[in-house]
């Protein structure tokens, strides 16, 4: 028995981990919605194999609860419109190469007529998918019934089984971006300590420019996470999580731009000083040390942004504060060394000044006090916009918040235990 438990323990841990994976959760939600829609359609539809119902449910359940309540109606309309167009074609002409072409044209036209905006292509996509399973049928009413069953089941699944929260994936993307920035800073610092050929400095500049593509990918992951947090009953303080992640990415994006400018400054400096090193020996060592410290601070900042447990967040903030303090000391030391070099040889004073300016900008963006002010400003802005857009809902939430606080005071429960 003990051997069986030891053998099964890793399997159980793997299954539990898989069930927490948003991809697995989304697959299970989709499968459940399609299966339930098919079972209901078997009882209500006269068709022997009512596959239109599970297909519609599968398309609808891909939408998050927030998207369903905001722009999801347009998406559901696009699916239903595409299904209806496919039903009409299956009853009239069936599936041929020329009917497929006419189907796409008709579906796109219907999409514009029903005003589904950005989901016009989904009308044609849904029509093509459904046409494959509606080539044989008795009546159009059966297909319409199946479509409505699938749409209702899909919407109910989004309400009863909320979409998975993609915060972990967004956090991993932000952390990966921060670590790539740190790696580039380490390379730049190592090369700044010695002689850096112009072509090598230019290569680092291209690497800094390629970080823009990483920003786009992280932004897409963050948008998915933001949608999964909105109106999700499984998430407490969803607005705070969204603002923390979004402002964190904004800060890293600014640091990426400044890092690209710094790489350009070092490239110009390499052109000016070739074949001499970028900096004197002592100054170059401080530059390497400073960029290493800033890189560590960038990673600590990403950890702080993506950490939701209070204890871990506090330790990450303390670590970030210490690293910024250390980096500020190295910056002051570098400023004095560069000032001495400029006094001896003033030819590159502008580039040396630019290096210090760009380093200061990164340190200012990562500063914890600056981040706190930014968070408060964003939270105030979101609250103000929500109050203007939904005044009644805002008053109801405020009233509920007051009642909740009174209940906590009466029961003696702290905010953390709550």
Secondary structure in CASP SS format (residue, H / E / C, confidence):
PFRMAT SS
TARGET T0000
AUTHOR 0000-0000-0000
METHOD secondary structure of the structure
MODEL  1
X C 1.00
X H 1.00
X H 1.00
X H 1.00
X H 1.00
X H 1.00
X H 1.00
X H 1.00
X H 1.00
X H 1.00
X H 1.00
X H 1.00
X H 1.00
X H 1.00
X H 1.00
X H 1.00
X H 1.00
X H 1.00
X H 1.00
X C 1.00
X C 1.00
X H 1.00
X H 1.00
X H 1.00
X H 1.00
X H 1.00
X H 1.00
X H 1.00
X H 1.00
X H 1.00
X H 1.00
X H 1.00
X H 1.00
X H 1.00
X H 1.00
X H 1.00
X H 1.00
X H 1.00
X H 1.00
X H 1.00
X H 1.00
X H 1.00
X H 1.00
X H 1.00
X C 1.00
X C 1.00
X C 1.00
X C 1.00
X C 1.00
X C 1.00
X H 1.00
X H 1.00
X H 1.00
X H 1.00
X H 1.00
X H 1.00
X H 1.00
X H 1.00
X H 1.00
X H 1.00
X C 1.00
X C 1.00
X C 1.00
X C 1.00
X H 1.00
X H 1.00
X H 1.00
X H 1.00
X H 1.00
X C 1.00
X C 1.00
X H 1.00
X H 1.00
X H 1.00
X H 1.00
X H 1.00
X H 1.00
X H 1.00
X H 1.00
X H 1.00
X H 1.00
X H 1.00
X H 1.00
X H 1.00
X H 1.00
X H 1.00
X H 1.00
X H 1.00
X H 1.00
X H 1.00
X H 1.00
X H 1.00
X C 1.00
X C 1.00
X C 1.00
X C 1.00
X H 1.00
X H 1.00
X H 1.00
X H 1.00
X H 1.00
X H 1.00
X H 1.00
X H 1.00
X H 1.00
X H 1.00
X H 1.00
X H 1.00
X H 1.00
X H 1.00
X H 1.00
X H 1.00
X H 1.00
X C 1.00
X C 1.00
X C 1.00
X H 1.00
X H 1.00
X H 1.00
X H 1.00
X H 1.00
X H 1.00
X H 1.00
X H 1.00
X H 1.00
X H 1.00
X H 1.00
X H 1.00
X H 1.00
X H 1.00
X H 1.00
X C 1.00
X C 1.00
X C 1.00
X C 1.00
X C 1.00
X C 1.00
X C 1.00
X C 1.00
X H 1.00
X H 1.00
X H 1.00
X H 1.00
X H 1.00
X H 1.00
X H 1.00
X H 1.00
X H 1.00
X H 1.00
X H 1.00
X H 1.00
X H 1.00
X H 1.00
X H 1.00
X H 1.00
X H 1.00
X H 1.00
X H 1.00
X H 1.00
X H 1.00
X C 1.00
X C 1.00
X C 1.00
X C 1.00
X C 1.00
X C 1.00
X H 1.00
X H 1.00
X H 1.00
X H 1.00
X H 1.00
X H 1.00
X H 1.00
X H 1.00
X H 1.00
X H 1.00
X H 1.00
X H 1.00
X H 1.00
X H 1.00
X H 1.00
X H 1.00
X H 1.00
X H 1.00
X H 1.00
X H 1.00
X H 1.00
X H 1.00
X H 1.00
X H 1.00
X H 1.00
X H 1.00
X C 1.00
X C 1.00
X C 1.00
X C 1.00
X C 1.00
X H 1.00
X H 1.00
X H 1.00
X H 1.00
X H 1.00
X H 1.00
X H 1.00
X H 1.00
X H 1.00
X H 1.00
X H 1.00
X H 1.00
X H 1.00
X H 1.00
X H 1.00
X H 1.00
X H 1.00
X H 1.00
X H 1.00
X H 1.00
X H 1.00
X H 1.00
X H 1.00
X H 1.00
X H 1.00
X H 1.00
X H 1.00
X H 1.00
X H 1.00
X H 1.00
X H 1.00
X H 1.00
X C 1.00
X C 1.00
X C 1.00
X C 1.00
X C 1.00
X C 1.00
X C 1.00
X C 1.00
X H 1.00
X H 1.00
X H 1.00
X H 1.00
X H 1.00
X H 1.00
X H 1.00
X H 1.00
X H 1.00
X H 1.00
X H 1.00
X H 1.00
X H 1.00
X H 1.00
X H 1.00
X H 1.00
X H 1.00
X H 1.00
X H 1.00
X H 1.00
X H 1.00
X H 1.00
X H 1.00
X H 1.00
X H 1.00
X H 1.00
X H 1.00
X H 1.00
X H 1.00
X H 1.00
X H 1.00
X H 1.00
X H 1.00
X H 1.00
X H 1.00
X H 1.00
X C 1.00
X C 1.00
X C 1.00
X C 1.00
X C 1.00
X C 1.00
X C 1.00
X H 1.00
X H 1.00
X H 1.00
X H 1.00
X H 1.00
X H 1.00
X H 1.00
X H 1.00
X H 1.00
X H 1.00
X H 1.00
X H 1.00
X H 1.00
X H 1.00
X H 1.00
X H 1.00
X H 1.00
X H 1.00
X H 1.00
X H 1.00
X H 1.00
X H 1.00
X H 1.00
X H 1.00
X H 1.00
X H 1.00
X C 1.00
X C 1.00
X C 1.00
X H 1.00
X H 1.00
X H 1.00
X H 1.00
X H 1.00
X H 1.00
X H 1.00
X H 1.00
X H 1.00
X H 1.00
X H 1.00
X H 1.00
X H 1.00
X H 1.00
X H 1.00
X H 1.00
X H 1.00
X H 1.00
X H 1.00
X H 1.00
X H 1.00
X H 1.00
X H 1.00
X H 1.00
X H 1.00
X H 1.00
X H 1.00
X H 1.00
X H 1.00
X H 1.00
X H 1.00
X H 1.00
X H 1.00
X H 1.00
X H 1.00
X C 1.00
X H 1.00
X H 1.00
X H 1.00
X H 1.00
X H 1.00
X H 1.00
X H 1.00
X H 1.00
X H 1.00
X H 1.00
X H 1.00
X H 1.00
X H 1.00
X H 1.00
X H 1.00
X H 1.00
X H 1.00
X H 1.00
X H 1.00
X H 1.00
X H 1.00
X C 1.00
X H 1.00
X H 1.00
X H 1.00
X H 1.00
X H 1.00
X H 1.00
X H 1.00
X H 1.00
X H 1.00
X H 1.00
X H 1.00
X H 1.00
X H 1.00
X H 1.00
X H 1.00
X H 1.00
X H 1.00
X H 1.00
X H 1.00
X H 1.00
X H 1.00
X H 1.00
X C 1.00
X H 1.00
X H 1.00
X H 1.00
X H 1.00
X H 1.00
X H 1.00
X H 1.00
X H 1.00
X H 1.00
X H 1.00
X H 1.00
X H 1.00
X H 1.00
X H 1.00
X H 1.00
X H 1.00
X H 1.00
X H 1.00
X H 1.00
X H 1.00
X H 1.00
X C 1.00
X C 1.00
X C 1.00
X C 1.00
X C 1.00
X C 1.00
X C 1.00
END
